[in-house]
Amino acid sequence: MALVFVVAVFVPSLVLAWLAVRSLRYQEYLLERQQSLLYQGVADNAANEAQAILTDTEREFTSLVGVMLSSATATNLPATFDDQLRQRWHLAQVGFVVTTTGNLVCPSPFSRPDTRLFCDNNGTFLSCRESAEVYWNNVKQVAQNPGNESYNLNSEIAASNLPQSANPGNSSDSGNILGFKNKAAMPRNVVPQQQAVQSLKGQQQDPAALSKIAASEAEFCQLIGTANDGMLARFVDNKLNLLFWVRHPQNPQYVFGAQVSLPRLVEILKPAVLKTDPELTKEICLALLDDNARPVALSRPGFHANWKRPFAATEIGEALPHWELGVYLLNPAKLTESARTLKITCGLLIGLLVLAIGVGSWLIVVDLNRQMTLARQKTDFVSNVSHELKTPLTSIRMFSELLAQGRIADPAKQQSYLGIITAEAARLTRLINNVLDFARLERGEKKYHLQPSDLAALARETADAYRPHLEANGFRFDCDLPESAIMVNGDRDALAQIIVNLLSNAEKYSGDRKEISLRVASKAASEPVAEVSVEDRGLGVPRGCEDKIFEQFFRAHDSLGSGIQGSGLGLTLARQIARAHGGDITYEPRDGGGSRFTLRLPIARSADSPVRAPSDQATKS
């Protein structure tokens, strides 16, 4: 058991400790990964807040157009929309009006420099005379795509333009769902430190290194479709133009729009950037980066870093294409120091645990040997004594109760029962004498008094003694015993104990079919043997337990679940006694259900002197 403990517990503990020590080198990576997830969540939340502000800004513009259309000057609104909008809405850089037929009504290119530049850059696009590369996210385009309320064209475009390894199974250009000409997804302007830019093989670009949004080339009339409002972005001379537009039900032949001033928009986006957990502001700086990866807003003014290499970053979306929210560590070395401290702490803890396991294992092995020796002695003693004394005591009690209750009136039967009680009492005396010699079993000095015995007569005597008990419990007990003697060399009490154990076992496991048969016969072979078979129609032995039923304390049927009492020693003792006599006991299933246990003993050729049983057999006898 000590060896088993070392192999099963101590050695695996050392292996686990070695693996734990090796895993310490990965602690820094794990710590960085945990912080990456935390800071990525900060960037995602800030990006979501920025998107929400843009959505609210678009709604503000839509509401303002409705108010302007309801005012007294609504009749002149298309021609004067630029001036009125800039007066009422501080985010407007240029206001424009386009008819649904493609005529640019406002602004006039001669009113001021901003309008001239606006008309030069966007006039032909808004008039639906040319296509342009645009980024847009209009969830109200559902009218053109029924059944998909969350359709996002640019996201679909980006997915369709990813490398083939990043978009498996995509054999069609899904970005052309609306007939627009799609552009390939562009690389991101920043490379987060926790993002793998290249695949493991270094042959294909990691999809995470590509922007999740991509441009689509289309005319303005195609983009607005049947929607009532929306926003779109396009780059002109590498400068971002963000356009809001609305088609109001009060004047549906016009599309009112505005080019948003990005510097003013950044001012209202700053709260989304600056709103971070006070505890995190001690460790990170959150930056709003434009399409050139330049910071336009910082949560910590005056902070400087390599803006293209944030710790974590998230794209804002189609309204501000290629704008990102990046998270930068104020003290990058602090992460390495934390990982080193964690590594040292874990190493010391592992060493302490290994030492504790070693000392504890030694103490357990020492105590285990002592306790197992003591427990084995107690268990063997109690089990053997209890099992050997149970059978004669049962017979004595059964017949004495029958006589004491006056249920036996026949004098012949009374005399017979008294004889049985006397015989069992004598046998009990012999068993008690054996108990007194129990200490000799540990030294292998247990002796069986072998002498020529008639196995048939012994079986008949045992059957007659056990029959009243079986019949009183409703059993049909059949005996097939030869008239001629079958001589074996054996201890009569020990052989009788085998037969009684087999009969008791058959009785306990008979179930509802209370049938037991006892047969004695001799077989002529190379070595003539005598056989005693006990058969029943009971539960049988489960498959796979044919050999285990002879092991000490093993029970094929749980006593608590089945209600069958027993200690699991009967068959063990019977086999050990049989083997001490040069024979054996075997089990085989019986045709039609039930079990057959067979005791085989060599037929005696001459009288033998008492022999000493082997020490291992003597312990179980």
C-alpha positions, 0 to 999 in steps of 0.5 A: 500500500505504501508503494501504491501511495507513492506511485498514485499520489506522491509521484503524480504530485511531483509531476504536477509540481514540475508542470506548474513550474514550467507553466510559470513562464506563461504567467506573464502572457496570461496576465497580459491576456487578462488585462487585454480583455479588460482594456478591450472592454474599455475601448469597446464601451467608449466606441459604443458610447461614441456611436450612440452620440452620433446616432443622437446627433443624427436624430437631432438633425432630423428633428431640427429639419422637421421644425424648420419645415414647420416654420413660417419660412418653410416655403423658402427653406430649400433655397436658404437651407444652408444659411438657416441650418448654420444659424440653428445648428452649431455642428453644420458646416454646410447645409444642402438640399437635393431633389429626388430627381437629382438637382442640387438646389442648395447651397450656391457655389458662389455664396462662400468658399466652403460652399464652393469647395462642397459643390466641387467635391460632392455636387456630381455625387449628390446629383446622382451623376457619378458613383463615389466610394462611401461608408454608410450604415442605414438600418432603415434600408430594410425596405430594400431588404425585407426580413433583415432588420439588422442588415449592415451593408458595410459590415457585409462588404467587409466580410466579403472582402476578407482573405479567403481563410478568414471567410471560409465557405464564401464563394459569392460576393455577398457585398453585391447584395444591393448591386453596389461595387464593393471595395476591398477591406483596408488594413487598420491604421493601428496595430494593438499589442495583443493582436497578431498581425500575421498568422502562425505560418506568416503567410496570410494576413490575420483578419483582425488586422483588417478593418471591419468596415469597407467602402462601397461605390454607389450613387447617392440615389442608390444609397438613400433608396426609400429610406427617410434619413441616414448618415454617410461618410466619404473621403475627398482628397484624403479628408473625411466628409460626414454627411447627414440627410433626411427626407421629411414627409412634409416635403418628400420631393427634397432631401435635406442634408448637412456636412458635419464639422468634424472639429465641433463633432470631436468636442461632443465626442470627448465626454465619451472618451474621458468617461472612464473608471477613476481606478483605470485612469491611474493605469491607462490613457484613452485616446480618440484617433482619427483616420491617420492614427492621430489623437484628437482627444485624450483622457489624460492631456499631455500624454504621448505614446506610439499612437499606432501601437495601442495596447487595445483598440476598437473601431468606431464604425461607418460614421467615422471610418478608420477612426479608433478608440485606443487604450495606452498603458501609462507604465508598460513596465508595471505589467512585466513587474506584476508578472515577475512578482506573480511568478516568484510568488507562485514558485515559492507556493509550489515549493512549499506545497511540494515540501508539505506533500513530501512530509505528509506522504511520509507521515501517511505511509507510516501511519497507514502501515500501522493502521492497516496491520491493526485493521486487518487483524481486527477485521479478519478476527471479527469476520471469521469468528462471526461467520463461523459461529453464526451457522451452529447458533442458528440451528440451535436456536431454531430447534430449541424454539420449536421444542420450547414452544411445544410445536413438536408433539411427536416424541421421535421428532423431539428426540431428533431435534434434541440430537441436532441441538446436541450435535450443533452444540458440540460443533459450536464447541469445536468452533470456539476452540478454533477461535481460541487458536486464532492467534496461530492463524497469523503464524500459519499454524492452523491445522485441519485434522484430515481423516478418511470421511464418507462425503456422501454420508457427511452431505446427508447428515448436513442436509438432514440438519438443514432441511427443517430450516429450509422447509420451514421457510417454504423451500423445496429441498431435493437431494440426490445422494448415492447410497455407496460411500465416497471416501475423501481425506478431510476434516469433517467439520470443515467440509460440513461448513462448506456444504452449509455455506453453499446451502445458506448462500443458495437460500439467501439468493433464491428470490421468489423461486424457492428451489434448492438441490443438493447432489453428490457424485464421483467422477472418474478421470485422470484423478478421480474426484468427488463432487458436491453440487448445490443448485438454485433458481435464484438471482444468479451472478452478474456477468463479470463477477464470476471470480470476484464472488470468491474474494473476501467481503465482495458481494455481487448484490448490494445488501442495502439495495437488495435486502440480502444479509451477509458479510461476503465471507461464506464463499471465500471461506468455503473455497479456502477450506476446499483448497486446503483439502486439495480441491476447489469450488467453482461457479457456473450459471444454471440453464433456465436461471439460477446458480450451480456451485460445485465442490470438487475433492480428490477421492482418498486412496489411503489414510493421510496424517493431519497436514498443515494448511498454507499460511495464506489459506489458514488465515481465511479458513 
